Amino acid sequence: MAGLNVHFVMGNLTHDAELRYTQTGTAVTTLRVACNRRIFNSQTQQVTESVEYVTGVLWGKRGEVMAKKNLLAKGQGIFFMGRQETTSYEAQDGSRRYATKTVIGRDDEDLQLIGGIKSAQTQLPPQDEAPPPVDFPEEELPFG
């Protein structure tokens, strides 16, 4: 039976995106994301925060363009999904090291910026008008 390897990540970039190229000229954009989680301790009635750091890799033109336009700047809210992949390498001291990353999918829906664009260098075109509000009767909502 085939397995399913889908990794969803939502958080904030901890650094500007790193853009590199392979020997054949393919763009590789690396993203480092902090994912915060709040944990409630029912015994102490205290909330603590935990942070998990995730590395995402985006291959090809989309990542290259986003990095060059500074759309993937430190602090930017981001959502991405892809497959989790672990690679190993030999460190300078001869020990075996492992690195886990999420290889971001190639569909447009696989990477979304959240909360506006943080880069001061990026200017978005003005919107002529806001979309009309959507009004759903409460009884038709699928949750609640």
FENSULTA-V668328 format. One record per backbone hydrogen bond with DSSP energy under -1.0 kcal/mol. CO is the residue of the C=O (numbers start at 1). NH is the residue of the N-H. E is the energy in kcal/mol with one decimal. If there is no record, write none. Layout:
co:CO nh:NH e:E
co:CO nh:NH e:E
This chain:
co:7 nh:82 e:-1.7
co:9 nh:80 e:-2.6
co:11 nh:78 e:-2.8
co:12 nh:34 e:-2.8
co:13 nh:75 e:-2.9
co:18 nh:30 e:-2.8
co:20 nh:28 e:-2.8
co:22 nh:25 e:-1.7
co:26 nh:22 e:-2.4
co:27 nh:60 e:-2.9
co:28 nh:20 e:-2.5
co:29 nh:58 e:-2.9
co:30 nh:18 e:-2.4
co:31 nh:56 e:-2.8
co:32 nh:14 e:-3.0
co:33 nh:54 e:-2.8
co:34 nh:12 e:-1.9
co:35 nh:52 e:-2.3
co:37 nh:50 e:-3.1
co:39 nh:48 e:-2.7
co:41 nh:45 e:-2.0
co:46 nh:41 e:-2.9
co:48 nh:39 e:-3.3
co:50 nh:37 e:-2.5
co:52 nh:35 e:-3.0
co:54 nh:33 e:-3.1
co:55 nh:102 e:-2.7
co:56 nh:31 e:-3.2
co:57 nh:104 e:-2.6
co:58 nh:29 e:-2.9
co:60 nh:64 e:-1.5
co:61 nh:65 e:-3.0
co:62 nh:66 e:-2.4
co:63 nh:67 e:-2.5
co:64 nh:68 e:-2.5
co:65 nh:69 e:-2.1
co:66 nh:71 e:-2.8
co:67 nh:70 e:-1.3
co:72 nh:17 e:-2.4
co:73 nh:76 e:-2.2
co:76 nh:13 e:-2.3
co:77 nh:114 e:-2.7
co:78 nh:11 e:-2.2
co:79 nh:112 e:-3.1
co:80 nh:9 e:-2.8
co:81 nh:105 e:-2.1
co:82 nh:7 e:-3.3
co:83 nh:103 e:-3.0
co:85 nh:101 e:-2.6
co:87 nh:99 e:-2.7
co:89 nh:97 e:-3.1
co:91 nh:94 e:-2.0
co:95 nh:91 e:-3.0
co:97 nh:89 e:-2.2
co:99 nh:87 e:-2.6
co:101 nh:85 e:-3.0
co:102 nh:57 e:-2.8
co:103 nh:83 e:-1.8
co:107 nh:110 e:-1.6
co:108 nh:111 e:-1.1
co:110 nh:81 e:-2.1
co:112 nh:79 e:-2.7
co:137 nh:140 e:-2.1
co:138 nh:141 e:-1.3
